[in-house]
Amino acid sequence: MTRTVRVAIIGCGGIANGKHMPSLKKLKHVEMVAFCDIELDKAEKAAAEYGTEDAKVYQDYQELLKDASIEAVHVCTPNDAHAAITIAALESDKHVMCEKPMAKTTEEAQQMVEAAKRTGKKLTIGYNNRFRQDSQYLHQVCEQGDLGEIYFAKAHAIRRRAVPTWGVFLDEEKQGGGPLIDIGTHALDLTLWMMDNYKPKVVMGSSYHKLGKKKDAANAWGPWDPEKFTVEDSAFGFITMENGATIILESSWALNSLDVDEAKCSLSGTEGGADMKGGLRLNGERFGKLHETNVELGAGGVAFYDGSVETDADLEARLWIDNIIHDTEPVVKPEQALVVTQILEAIYESAKTGKAVYL
Ligand SMILES: NC(=O)c1ccc[n+]([C@@H]2O[C@H](COP(=O)([O-])OP(=O)(O)OC[C@H]3O[C@@H](n4cnc5c(N)ncnc54)[C@H](O)[C@@H]3O)[C@@H](O)[C@H]2O)c1
């Protein structure tokens, strides 16, 4: 008989309600037994909607971590609290799923990796885009070597006008940055995972505070306050890997461009290429001609079923709980997320100094 995993949620805001709690609720072997938020009413609401009958609520995560019956903690707070809460949870003998980005700085991310090693507990980061159908398919293509050696890639995270105006996303101190650390992180994680290349060598970057200064701007989530917009609105990176491969990373919450794509990558290898633009496409050369294949991820015309087995969030949660129950390694390894953090930090540093950063 499979045992039940007792889970706690720390930070009961947007992503906890939009991803973690609904997906965990669908799993038979999970009980959500504790909820924490500095705004207690959010923890109470979450407990009432998703918790067990005797679920507890907390305002202070340190108090929650004293409960020895809790086996796993999901850290869903703003970025500046990821490292401290994750390390404290690992040291309280809990497995941790921490939301992306792993941390604000490489130093913090390194401390998280060390804490996981020291305690022997599992740590994973919420890079849910790896669990999309197109990502899962493309990863198998790459793993099998169908693209050959991938030596050029683009990581796409470009929105025309979709600046997150809730919470603390515009606050440099709390988040550590804007679109680069918020959505560039997903695109870069996806790209490195497809390339299976975690050895960056040199990073150049640039960042901009242009459209963020505008008043009454058109925006998916309503106009922002330019006074509070302390993070960049766009950032771009040029990354050279130890093996000579190149990655171009583009990220923006607000850019005058029709070429928009988020949490996607384009890959070019010696045997073929792939991109996620308008669906998953593979390309290459055969019998002296160039070809392009569109991968059908749907049900192929069935009226009552679109072919999707699980959402990316549901698959992420199910595999994570399986990792805990069967003592297996998570798909998203903390050492991989650490490299993503290092590269993002190097882009910010290079943007500030105008110099290349050698890692
Ligand atoms: N995987 C994704 O695609 C995705 C999408 C959105 C957000 N996120 C990440 O999730 C995190 C939270 O984002 P959000 O949109 O849910 O923000 P949010 O502001 O809606 O929610 C954060 C919650 O954490 C609470 N909080 C803050 N500090 C706390 C502390 N010390 N202890 C307990 N609770 C605390 C806040 O009161 C708030 O309710 C961020 O790191 C963000 O990058 C990930």
The ligand as an SDF file (V2000), in Angstrom:
LIG
                    3D

 44 48  0  0  0  0  0  0  0  0999 V2000
    6.3810   28.4980  -11.9560 N   0  0  0  0  0  0  0  0  0  0  0  0
    5.8720   29.5990  -12.4540 C   0  0  0  0  0  0  0  0  0  0  0  0
    5.6370   29.7130  -13.6490 O   0  0  0  0  0  0  0  0  0  0  0  0
    5.5980   30.7650  -11.5460 C   0  0  0  0  0  0  0  0  0  0  0  0
    4.5670   31.6630  -11.8580 C   0  0  0  0  0  0  0  0  0  0  0  0
    4.3130   32.7330  -10.9600 C   0  0  0  0  0  0  0  0  0  0  0  0
    5.1130   32.8970   -9.8250 C   0  0  0  0  0  0  0  0  0  0  0  0
    6.1420   32.0100   -9.5840 N   0  0  0  0  0  0  0  0  0  0  0  0
    7.0210   32.2100   -8.4160 C   0  0  0  0  0  0  0  0  0  0  0  0
    6.2910   32.0010   -7.2200 O   0  0  0  0  0  0  0  0  0  0  0  0
    6.7390   32.8910   -6.2120 C   0  0  0  0  0  0  0  0  0  0  0  0
    5.5370   33.6550   -5.6540 C   0  0  0  0  0  0  0  0  0  0  0  0
    4.8980   34.3450   -6.7010 O   0  0  0  0  0  0  0  0  0  0  0  0
    3.3270   34.6710   -6.6150 P   0  0  0  0  0  0  0  0  0  0  0  0
    2.8960   35.1150   -7.9500 O   0  0  0  0  0  0  0  0  0  0  0  0
    2.6090   33.5370   -5.9830 O   0  0  0  0  0  0  0  0  0  0  0  0
    3.3760   35.9260   -5.6230 O   0  0  0  0  0  0  0  0  0  0  0  0
    2.2380   36.3900   -4.6330 P   0  0  0  0  0  0  0  0  0  0  0  0
    2.6540   37.7370   -4.1630 O   0  0  0  0  0  0  0  0  0  0  0  0
    0.9000   36.2440   -5.2600 O   0  0  0  0  0  0  0  0  0  0  0  0
    2.3160   35.3360   -3.4240 O   0  0  0  0  0  0  0  0  0  0  0  0
    3.3750   35.2630   -2.5070 C   0  0  0  0  0  0  0  0  0  0  0  0
    2.7990   35.0290   -1.1050 C   0  0  0  0  0  0  0  0  0  0  0  0
    3.8600   34.8060   -0.1940 O   0  0  0  0  0  0  0  0  0  0  0  0
    3.5240   35.4680    1.0400 C   0  0  0  0  0  0  0  0  0  0  0  0
    4.7680   35.6770    1.7770 N   0  0  0  0  0  0  0  0  0  0  0  0
    5.7330   36.6190    1.5700 C   0  0  0  0  0  0  0  0  0  0  0  0
    6.7580   36.4350    2.4230 N   0  0  0  0  0  0  0  0  0  0  0  0
    6.4290   35.3720    3.1900 C   0  0  0  0  0  0  0  0  0  0  0  0
    7.0720   34.7010    4.2660 C   0  0  0  0  0  0  0  0  0  0  0  0
    8.2630   35.1020    4.7270 N   0  0  0  0  0  0  0  0  0  0  0  0
    6.4440   33.6370    4.8370 N   0  0  0  0  0  0  0  0  0  0  0  0
    5.2250   33.2460    4.4100 C   0  0  0  0  0  0  0  0  0  0  0  0
    4.5660   33.8280    3.3820 N   0  0  0  0  0  0  0  0  0  0  0  0
    5.1610   34.8790    2.7920 C   0  0  0  0  0  0  0  0  0  0  0  0
    2.8380   36.7370    0.5860 C   0  0  0  0  0  0  0  0  0  0  0  0
    2.0350   37.2970    1.6030 O   0  0  0  0  0  0  0  0  0  0  0  0
    1.9910   36.2200   -0.5780 C   0  0  0  0  0  0  0  0  0  0  0  0
    0.7130   35.7650   -0.1650 O   0  0  0  0  0  0  0  0  0  0  0  0
    7.8070   33.7860   -6.8480 C   0  0  0  0  0  0  0  0  0  0  0  0
    9.0770   33.3280   -6.5150 O   0  0  0  0  0  0  0  0  0  0  0  0
    7.5610   33.6310   -8.3480 C   0  0  0  0  0  0  0  0  0  0  0  0
    8.7400   33.7530   -9.1150 O   0  0  0  0  0  0  0  0  0  0  0  0
    6.3660   30.9550  -10.4000 C   0  0  0  0  0  0  0  0  0  0  0  0
  1  2  1  0
  2  3  2  0
  2  4  1  0
  4  5  1  0
  4 44  2  0
  5  6  2  0
  6  7  1  0
  7  8  2  0
  8  9  1  0
  8 44  1  0
  9 10  1  0
  9 42  1  0
 10 11  1  0
 11 12  1  0
 11 40  1  0
 12 13  1  0
 13 14  1  0
 14 15  2  0
 14 16  1  0
 14 17  1  0
 17 18  1  0
 18 19  2  0
 18 20  1  0
 18 21  1  0
 21 22  1  0
 22 23  1  0
 23 24  1  0
 23 38  1  0
 24 25  1  0
 25 26  1  0
 25 36  1  0
 26 27  1  0
 26 35  1  0
 27 28  2  0
 28 29  1  0
 29 30  1  0
 29 35  2  0
 30 31  1  0
 30 32  2  0
 32 33  1  0
 33 34  2  0
 34 35  1  0
 36 37  1  0
 36 38  1  0
 38 39  1  0
 40 41  1  0
 40 42  1  0
 42 43  1  0
M  CHG  2   8   1  16  -1
M  END
$$$$
